[in-house]
Amino acid sequence: MKKNASITRSVFAASAATVITLALFLAPGLMAMDLVRDGKPAAAIIIPANAPQSVHYAAQELNHHIKKSTGAALEVVTEDAADKLRAQSRIHLGNTRAARSAGIDVATLAAESFTLRTTDDALIIAGRDGPGDPLNSNTSAGTLFGVYEFLQRQLGVVWAWPGELGAHVPRKSNITVAASLDIAATPPFFQRHARHGLGYTSAHPALGFTPAAAADYAREQTVFLRRNRMGRAEKFAYGHAFTNWWPKYGAEHPEWFQFFKGKRGPATPKSRYSMCVSNPGLHEKIVSLWLENTGGKSNYINIVENDIVGLCECERCVAWDGPTPPNHMRFYAPNSKVAGTRFVSDRYARFALAVQQLAAKHNPDVNVVGYVYFNYFQAPTSGVKLNEHILLGFCPSGGWYPRSPEEHAWHQATWKGWRDAGARLFMRTNYFLDGYCMPHIFARQFADDFQHAARNGMVGTDFDSLTGQWAAQGPSLYLLMALHTRPGANVDALLAEYYSVFGAAAPHIKAYFDYWENRTMTDRERINAIFANRVASRWRSWAKAAHRVFPEETLAASESHITHAAQAVANDPEALARVNFLRTGLQHAILSARVCALLTTADAASTPERGQAALLELVRFRRAHERKWFSNLNQLAWVEEASWKLTHETKQEPDNWP
């Protein structure tokens, strides 16, 4: 598909544009344009009379950050009122007459793209802007993204976590812009997505947010994600595609479904099932439904297999399989769903190719979207050649951080194997579900994975999911955000940005998180053994084992780093508040580990009565600090209900308990 091929090629073009941005802002000898001088406004913001919501919001965001930096509030007017302005300098946002006069045709820009340009007396930020809510990831908000680029590069703004405390805006008396600025940029990936984690519900809501706090947290996180330019240039849907097919089509077409242990379809009426992916009738039905529902105009067809290993044993599917690689099971745990299954990557590669070629007869730009997952995760071995119209979500079944060097290299070789086979790839991992509320830090190993993927054809992301542990896992989460816009950046430099928000305490905070990252990365065998022994998962039931991975006394011993950090910024209220934000996260981890030890379902001696006092203390702590946005408490409640022996008390409405 030509359109998507150009998106793929833009990844490093955008990175190069960032370098150009820095050079143009910082090059010596260029004339400067004042936006703020001596704390007084020296410019005004001008928007089109018919500006979309995203441009109005861009003006609001620009003004908010300039005022936070300098104390100066710029006037915002439409073009029709600009003649009455007293300010000498102008900031034109969106598709203004000034933008068009400067040769910027926003209609020719790619979705979410923007141009930054200066003229004699104006700064122009203009992008491809669509209708809709500016905070909606499906809204093209190029001008808004241009504003965020400007704020990062010109003002040094760092958005470290949701909420005003997490928005670091350096104090300035003057803001000037180089008078010779002309850059254009497109986000490096056509989809940049971390699932927001706002939909978690629990049968024990007292463990989570109060309802009003949950709504406010959702708003703050949504703003934060947009500031980090999460979004997508093209809207497309995917997910397990065939979950309702057996009741709809099983009686008439059992041949479309897995042949397993001598029968077609699910083993029991309610069990999961895979498809007979080699069946031509299945391919034809998928394409006919696409034609029926979209007229063939949609450029995407969802063929993601159901959430189960590929099981079909029919002769045609087996004939489509390639040779089993010698290291097929090396990095899967004995209790993995993949353990003991057949290697079926080639059949799923051929399935994607067959559907794509059939659909291309109706629309040559159509893409099929699938996953590489379970026992079709490793790259195909038969020599099958895919193409750019096959878009695959890279979804490892395992491979949690920390990995051994060998396992890490194996995963990266698997990515490259699929790319070498011709498919386009997006990163669809579950790794950010890991860690509960503990300082489980895997920042650099994750960054190495991300940058390897970016160098090897990654076109998008879909991370499942944000658990919102901002005060416990800050460095990992900051890299998750920053690498989406700067995939080629030096990782230590990005981490230094994060630590800079703590002012003079930065070295102590770096030492604190380095301690936890080193502990995490060198503790791989012990962590894996604990989860195996406690029969706990790395996402749903982490709180069964948290106290063993992070004993209370070990957590408490690390508080000296926080104490030294607080002493270093005793006279800097904002930096001190940020240090105390991390202290809140550590104190919360200690209280949570204490409850884990008393209530874990992995210990027969645990009883609700034994842990009642500790649980009450934890819930009171969450109530007292929930609006600091240090944690997505609803996500924790969801984990804890699957991990702890709880009573009816925590099932009461959270406003009424304790």
C-alpha positions in Angstrom: 0.0 0.0 0.0 1.7 3.2 -1.1 0.2 5.4 1.6 1.4 3.1 4.4 4.8 2.6 2.7 5.4 6.3 3.0 4.4 6.2 6.7 7.0 3.5 7.2 9.7 5.5 5.6 9.0 8.5 7.8 10.3 7.0 11.0 13.9 8.2 10.6 13.0 11.2 8.6 11.1 12.4 11.6 14.1 11.7 13.8 16.3 13.7 11.4 13.8 16.6 11.6 14.2 16.6 15.4 18.0 17.1 14.9 17.3 20.0 12.5 14.9 21.5 15.1 17.7 21.6 17.7 20.2 23.1 15.2 17.8 25.9 14.2 16.8 26.8 17.7 20.4 26.8 19.0 22.6 27.9 16.1 24.6 31.0 17.1 24.3 34.3 15.3 20.7 34.1 14.3 18.4 37.0 15.0 15.9 36.4 17.7 12.2 37.1 18.0 10.8 38.0 21.5 7.7 36.2 22.7 8.2 37.2 26.3 10.6 39.9 27.5 11.4 40.6 31.2 8.3 38.6 32.3 6.0 40.7 30.1 4.2 39.4 27.0 5.8 40.5 23.7 3.7 38.4 21.4 0.1 37.4 20.8 -1.4 34.1 19.6 -3.5 34.2 16.5 -5.8 31.5 15.3 -8.2 31.2 12.3 -11.8 32.3 12.8 -13.0 28.8 12.0 -10.3 27.0 13.9 -11.1 23.4 14.9 -11.2 22.4 18.5 -7.6 21.1 18.4 -6.2 24.5 17.4 -8.2 26.3 20.2 -6.7 23.7 22.6 -3.2 24.2 21.1 -3.5 27.9 21.9 -4.6 27.1 25.4 -1.7 24.7 26.0 0.9 27.1 24.6 -0.4 29.9 26.7 -0.6 27.7 29.8 3.0 26.6 29.6 4.3 30.1 28.7 2.5 31.6 31.7 3.8 28.8 34.0 7.3 29.5 32.8 7.3 33.3 32.8 4.2 34.5 34.5 3.1 36.2 31.2 -0.2 35.4 29.6 -0.4 36.1 25.9 -3.5 37.5 24.3 -5.3 35.0 22.0 -7.3 36.5 19.1 -8.7 35.4 15.8 -7.2 36.6 12.5 -10.0 39.1 12.0 -9.0 40.9 15.3 -5.2 40.8 14.7 -5.0 44.3 13.4 -5.9 45.7 16.8 -3.0 44.0 18.6 -0.3 46.0 20.2 2.2 43.1 20.5 4.9 43.3 17.9 5.4 39.6 17.5 2.8 37.1 16.4 2.4 33.4 16.9 0.1 32.0 14.2 -1.5 28.6 15.0 -3.2 26.4 12.5 -4.3 27.2 8.9 -4.0 31.0 9.1 -3.6 33.4 6.3 0.0 33.9 7.5 0.6 30.2 7.2 -0.6 30.1 3.7 1.3 33.3 2.7 4.4 31.5 4.1 3.8 28.7 1.7 2.4 26.2 4.2 -0.4 24.2 2.6 -1.8 22.1 5.5 -4.0 20.1 3.1 -0.9 18.5 1.6 0.6 17.5 5.0 0.2 14.0 6.2 -2.1 13.3 9.2 -0.6 14.6 12.5 2.2 16.4 10.7 3.3 19.9 11.4 5.5 22.8 10.2 7.3 25.3 12.4 8.4 28.4 10.5 9.4 31.9 11.3 9.0 35.1 9.2 10.2 38.6 10.1 7.7 39.1 12.9 5.9 35.8 13.3 6.3 32.3 14.5 4.0 29.9 12.5 3.0 26.5 13.8 0.7 24.8 11.4 -0.3 21.2 11.0 -2.8 18.8 9.6 -5.8 19.3 11.9 -9.0 17.3 11.8 -12.4 17.7 13.5 -13.0 16.2 16.9 -11.9 16.2 20.5 -8.2 17.2 20.6 -7.7 14.7 23.4 -9.0 11.8 21.3 -6.2 9.7 19.8 -8.1 9.5 16.6 -8.1 13.2 16.0 -5.4 14.5 13.7 -3.9 17.4 15.8 -0.8 18.4 13.9 -0.8 22.0 15.1 -1.1 20.8 18.7 1.8 18.4 18.2 3.8 21.3 16.8 3.1 23.3 19.9 4.3 20.4 22.1 7.5 20.1 20.0 8.1 23.8 20.4 7.5 23.7 24.2 9.9 20.8 24.6 12.7 22.2 22.5 12.3 25.9 23.2 11.2 26.0 26.8 12.7 22.7 28.0 9.3 21.3 29.2 9.3 17.8 30.6 6.1 15.9 31.1 7.2 13.3 33.6 3.9 12.0 34.9 0.2 13.1 34.8 -0.9 16.2 36.7 0.6 19.6 37.2 3.3 18.4 39.5 4.6 16.1 36.8 4.8 18.9 34.2 8.2 20.5 34.7 8.3 24.0 33.1 11.6 25.8 33.7 11.3 29.3 34.9 12.3 32.0 32.5 12.1 35.8 32.2 12.5 35.8 28.4 11.4 33.6 25.6 13.0 34.2 22.2 12.8 32.3 19.0 15.4 32.1 16.2 14.3 34.2 13.3 15.3 31.6 10.7 13.3 28.5 11.5 11.8 26.2 9.0 11.2 22.5 9.8 8.6 19.9 9.1 8.0 16.7 11.1 5.7 13.7 11.1 5.4 11.3 14.1 7.8 8.4 13.7 5.1 5.8 13.9 1.6 5.9 12.3 0.1 4.5 15.6 1.6 5.4 19.0 -0.5 3.7 21.6 -0.3 2.6 25.2 -3.7 1.3 26.4 -4.8 3.7 29.0 -5.7 1.3 31.8 -8.8 3.3 32.8 -11.3 0.5 32.5 -10.2 -1.7 35.3 -13.0 -2.7 37.7 -13.0 -4.8 40.8 -15.4 -6.5 43.0 -13.6 -4.7 45.9 -13.8 -1.1 44.9 -12.8 0.2 48.3 -9.2 -0.8 47.3 -9.3 1.6 44.3 -10.1 5.3 43.6 -13.1 7.0 44.9 -15.4 7.7 41.8 -14.6 11.4 41.6 -10.9 10.8 41.9 -11.1 8.1 39.2 -12.7 10.6 36.8 -10.1 13.3 37.5 -7.2 10.8 37.2 -8.6 9.7 33.8 -8.6 13.3 32.6 -5.1 14.1 33.9 -3.6 10.9 32.3 -5.4 11.6 29.0 -3.9 15.1 28.9 -0.5 13.6 29.7 -0.7 11.0 26.9 -1.6 13.7 24.4 1.3 15.9 25.5 3.5 12.9 24.7 1.9 12.8 21.3 0.1 9.5 21.6 -2.3 9.0 18.7 -2.7 7.5 15.3 -2.6 8.8 11.7 -5.0 6.1 10.5 -7.8 4.5 12.4 -8.0 0.7 12.2 -9.5 -2.0 14.4 -8.2 -5.4 15.4 -8.4 -8.0 18.1 -9.4 -11.6 18.3 -11.5 -11.8 15.2 -13.4 -15.1 15.3 -14.7 -15.4 18.9 -18.3 -15.6 17.8 -17.9 -17.6 14.6 -18.6 -21.1 16.0 -22.2 -20.3 17.1 -22.8 -18.3 13.9 -21.2 -20.6 11.3 -20.1 -23.8 13.1 -23.2 -25.9 12.1 -23.0 -25.1 8.4 -19.3 -24.8 8.0 -17.4 -26.9 10.6 -14.5 -27.1 8.1 -13.6 -23.5 8.9 -12.6 -24.5 12.4 -9.8 -26.4 14.1 -9.6 -30.1 13.5 -8.2 -31.3 16.9 -8.2 -34.7 18.5 -10.4 -36.1 15.8 -13.1 -33.4 15.8 -13.9 -30.0 14.4 -14.7 -27.0 16.5 -14.2 -26.3 20.3 -13.5 -29.3 22.5 -16.5 -28.3 24.7 -19.3 -25.9 23.9 -17.8 -23.0 25.9 -14.1 -23.6 25.3 -11.8 -21.5 23.1 -11.0 -22.6 19.6 -8.7 -21.8 16.8 -9.4 -21.7 13.1 -8.6 -24.0 10.2 -6.5 -21.2 8.7 -5.6 -23.1 5.5 -9.2 -23.5 4.5 -10.1 -21.5 1.3 -13.7 -21.2 2.3 -12.6 -19.4 5.5 -10.5 -17.0 3.4 -13.5 -16.3 1.1 -15.8 -15.7 4.0 -13.4 -13.2 5.6 -13.2 -11.2 2.4 -16.9 -11.4 1.7 -17.7 -10.0 5.1 -15.2 -7.2 4.5 -16.9 -6.4 1.2 -20.3 -6.6 2.8 -19.5 -4.3 5.7 -17.2 -1.7 4.0 -17.8 -2.1 0.3 -14.1 -3.0 0.1 -13.2 0.6 0.9 -11.6 -0.1 4.3 -7.9 -0.6 4.0 -7.7 -3.0 6.9 -9.0 -6.6 7.4 -8.8 -8.1 10.9 -7.6 -11.7 10.8 -6.2 -11.9 14.4 -6.6 -15.5 15.6 -8.6 -16.2 18.7 -6.8 -16.1 22.1 -5.6 -19.6 21.9 -2.7 -21.5 20.4 -3.1 -22.7 16.9 -4.4 -26.3 17.2 -5.6 -27.4 13.9 -4.3 -30.9 12.9 -5.9 -31.2 9.4 -3.7 -32.3 6.6 -3.8 -29.0 4.7 -2.7 -26.9 7.8 0.1 -29.4 8.6 1.3 -29.2 5.0 1.5 -25.4 5.4 3.8 -25.7 8.4 7.6 -25.1 8.1 10.4 -27.0 9.8 10.4 -26.6 13.5 13.4 -24.5 14.6 15.8 -26.2 17.0 15.3 -23.6 19.8 11.5 -23.7 19.6 10.8 -24.2 23.3 14.0 -22.9 24.8 12.6 -19.8 26.4 9.1 -20.9 27.4 8.3 -22.0 30.9 7.1 -25.6 31.4 3.7 -24.3 32.4 3.4 -22.0 29.4 0.4 -22.3 27.1 2.9 -22.8 24.3 4.7 -25.7 25.9 4.3 -28.9 24.0 2.5 -27.3 21.1 3.3 -27.6 17.4 5.3 -24.8 15.6 2.7 -23.2 13.3 4.2 -19.8 12.3 4.3 -20.7 8.6 0.6 -21.6 8.3 -0.4 -18.3 9.9 2.0 -16.4 7.5 0.4 -18.2 4.6 -3.1 -17.5 6.0 -2.3 -13.8 6.1 -0.9 -13.9 2.6 -3.9 -15.8 1.2 -6.5 -13.4 2.6 -4.5 -10.3 1.5 -4.1 -11.6 -2.1 -7.8 -12.4 -2.3 -8.8 -9.0 -1.0 -6.4 -7.2 -3.2 -8.4 -8.2 -6.2 -11.0 -5.7 -4.9 -8.7 -3.1 -3.3 -5.0 -3.2 -4.0 -4.3 -1.0 -1.0 -5.9 -3.4 1.5 -3.9 -4.6 4.5 -4.5 -7.7 6.7 -3.8 -7.3 10.4 -2.8 -10.3 12.4 -0.7 -11.2 15.4 2.5 -13.2 15.9 1.6 -14.9 19.1 1.6 -18.2 21.1 3.0 -21.0 18.9 3.1 -18.8 15.8 5.4 -16.2 17.4 8.8 -17.3 16.0 9.5 -16.3 12.5 8.5 -18.7 9.6 11.1 -21.2 8.4 9.7 -22.4 5.1 10.9 -19.3 3.1 7.3 -17.9 2.7 7.5 -14.3 1.5 5.1 -11.7 2.8 4.7 -8.1 1.8 4.0 -4.6 3.1 0.3 -5.2 3.1 0.6 -7.7 5.9 0.7 -5.9 9.3 1.5 -8.0 12.3 1.3 -7.3 16.0 4.4 -8.6 17.8 2.9 -10.2 20.9 5.3 -12.4 22.8 3.9 -15.1 25.1 6.4 -14.6 27.8 9.7 -12.9 27.6 9.0 -10.7 30.6 11.8 -8.3 31.7 14.4 -8.9 33.0 15.6 -11.3 30.3 18.9 -13.1 30.1 21.2 -11.8 27.3 20.4 -15.0 25.3 16.6 -14.6 25.7 16.8 -10.9 24.8 18.7 -11.7 21.6 16.3 -14.4 20.8 13.3 -12.1 20.9 15.1 -9.5 18.8 16.1 -12.1 16.2 12.4 -13.2 16.1 11.3 -9.6 15.3 13.9 -9.3 12.6 12.9 -12.7 11.2 9.4 -11.6 10.6 10.6 -8.3 9.1 13.0 -10.1 6.8 10.0 -12.3 5.7 8.4 -9.1 4.4 5.7 -8.2 6.9 5.3 -4.8 8.6 5.3 -5.0 12.4 3.8 -3.1 15.3 4.8 -3.7 18.9 1.9 -5.3 20.7 3.4 -6.4 24.0 2.0 -6.9 27.5 5.1 -6.0 29.4 3.8 -2.9 31.0 1.3 -4.9 32.9 4.2 -6.2 34.9 5.4 -5.0 38.3 2.3 -4.3 40.4 3.1 -1.2 42.5 6.7 -2.2 43.1 9.9 -0.5 41.8 10.3 -3.2 39.2 12.5 -1.2 36.8 13.5 -2.5 33.4 14.0 0.8 31.6 17.2 0.2 29.6 16.3 -3.3 28.5 12.9 -2.2 27.3 14.5 0.8 25.5 17.0 -1.6 23.8 14.0 -3.6 22.6 12.1 -0.6 21.4 15.1 0.9 19.5 15.9 -2.4 17.9 12.3 -2.6 16.6 12.5 1.0 15.4 15.7 0.2 13.5 14.1 -2.8 12.0 10.8 -1.6 10.4 8.5 -0.9 13.3 5.6 1.1 12.1 3.4 1.4 15.2 2.8 0.4 18.8 0.1 -0.9 21.0 1.3 -1.5 24.6 -1.0 -3.4 26.9 -1.3 -1.6 29.3 -0.5 1.5 31.4 -0.9 0.4 35.0 -0.1 4.0 36.1 2.5 3.3 38.7 4.1 6.7 38.1 5.8 7.0 41.5 7.2 3.5 41.6 8.2 2.9 37.9 8.9 6.4 36.6 12.0 5.8 34.5 10.5 2.9 32.5 7.3 4.8 31.9 9.1 7.9 30.9 11.1 6.0 28.3 7.8 4.4 27.0 6.6 8.0 26.3 9.7 9.6 25.1 10.8 6.9 22.6 7.6 7.3 20.7 8.7 10.7 19.5 12.5 10.2 19.7 13.2 6.6 18.9 16.8 7.2 18.0 17.7 9.3 21.1 20.4 8.4 23.6 18.6 6.5 26.4 20.8 8.0 29.2 20.0 11.5 27.9 16.3 10.7 28.0 16.6 9.4 31.5 18.5 12.6 32.4 15.5 14.6 31.3 13.3 12.6 33.7 15.8 13.1 36.6 16.1 16.8 35.8 12.6 17.5 37.1 14.0 16.8 40.6 16.4 19.7 40.5 19.4 19.4 42.7 18.1 16.0 43.9 18.5 14.5 40.5 21.7 12.5 41.4 20.0 11.0 44.4 16.9 10.0 42.5 19.1 8.5 39.7 20.9 6.5 42.4 17.6 5.4 43.8 16.2 4.1 40.5 19.6 2.7 39.4 19.5 0.6 42.6 16.1 -0.8 41.7 17.0 -1.3 38.1 20.2 -3.2 39.0 18.3 -5.3 41.5 15.6 -6.1 39.0 18.0 -7.0 36.2 20.2 -9.2 38.3 17.3 -10.9 40.1 15.8 -12.7 37.0 16.2 -16.3 38.2 14.8 -15.5 41.7 11.9 -13.6 40.3 11.0 -16.3 37.9 11.3 -19.0 40.6 9.0 -17.0 43.0 6.3 -16.7 40.4 6.5 -20.3 39.5 6.4 -21.4 43.1 3.5 -19.2 44.1 1.6 -20.0 40.8 1.2 -16.3 40.2 1.1 -14.4 36.9 3.1 -11.4 35.9 0.0 -9.3 35.2 -3.2 -10.6 36.9 -2.0 -12.0 40.3 1.3 -10.2 41.0 0.1 -9.4 44.5 0.2 -13.1 45.4 4.0 -12.8 45.3 5.0 -9.2 45.6 6.2 -9.5 49.2 8.6 -12.2 48.2 10.0 -10.3 45.2 10.2 -7.1 47.1 10.3 -7.8 50.9 9.2 -5.0 53.1 12.5 -4.6 54.8 14.3 -4.3 51.4 11.9 -1.6 50.3 12.3 0.3 53.6 16.1 0.2 53.3 16.0 2.1 50.0 14.3 5.1 51.6 17.7 6.6 52.5 18.0 7.7 48.8 14.7 9.6 49.1 15.8 11.2 52.4 19.1 12.4 50.8 17.2 13.7 47.8 14.8 15.7 50.0 17.7 17.2 51.9 19.2 18.3 48.6 16.1 20.3 47.6 14.9 21.5 51.1 14.8 25.0 49.7 13.1 24.2 46.4 9.4 23.6 47.1 8.6 22.2 43.7 11.5 19.8 43.5 10.8 18.7 47.1 7.2 18.0 46.2 8.4 15.7 43.4 10.8 13.9 45.7 7.9 13.4 48.1 5.8 12.1 45.2 8.4 9.3 44.9 8.4 8.8 48.7 4.6 8.3 48.5 5.2 5.6 45.9 7.7 3.9 48.1 5.6 4.1 51.2 2.7 2.7 49.3 4.8 -0.2 48.1 5.9 -1.0 51.6 2.3 -1.0 52.8 1.2 -3.1 49.9 4.0 -5.7 50.4 2.9 -5.9 54.1 -0.7 -6.7 53.1 0.6 -9.2 50.5 2.4 -11.1 53.1 -0.7 -11.4 55.3 -3.4 -11.9 52.7 -1.8 -13.8 49.8 -3.9 -16.7 48.4 -0.6 -18.5 47.9 -0.3 -19.0 51.7 -2.7 -21.3 53.4 -2.1 -19.5 56.7 -3.4 -16.2 55.3 -6.8 -15.1 56.5 -8.8 -11.9 56.1 -8.7 -11.5 59.9 -4.9 -11.7 60.0 -4.5 -9.0 57.4 -7.4 -6.7 58.4 -5.4 -4.1 60.3 -2.7 -3.8 57.6 -5.4 -3.6 54.9 -7.2 -0.9 56.7 -3.9 1.1 56.9 -3.3 0.6 53.2 -6.8 1.8 52.2 -6.5 4.8 54.5 -3.2 5.7 52.8 -4.7 5.4 49.4 -7.6 7.7 50.4 -5.2 10.3 51.8 -2.9 10.3 48.7 -5.1 9.2 45.7 -5.2 12.7 44.2 -1.5 12.9 43.9 -1.9 10.5 40.9 1.0 8.4 42.1 -0.8 5.2 41.0 -3.8 3.9 39.1 -5.5 2.5 42.2 -8.3 0.8 40.2 -5.7 -1.3 38.4 -4.2 -2.4 41.7 -7.7 -3.3 43.0 -8.2 -5.5 40.0 -4.9 -7.3 40.7 -5.5 -7.6 44.4 -8.9 -9.2 44.1 -7.2 -12.1 42.2 -4.4 -12.2 44.7 -5.7 -11.7 48.2 -8.1 -13.3 50.6 -10.6 -10.4 51.0 -13.8 -10.0 52.9 -17.1 -8.3 52.0 -15.9 -5.0 53.6 -13.9 -4.0 50.6 -17.0 -4.6 48.4 -18.7 -1.6 49.8 -18.7 1.7 47.9 -15.3 3.2 48.3 -16.7 6.5 49.6 -18.0 4.7 52.6 -15.0 2.6 53.6 -13.1 2.7 55.8 
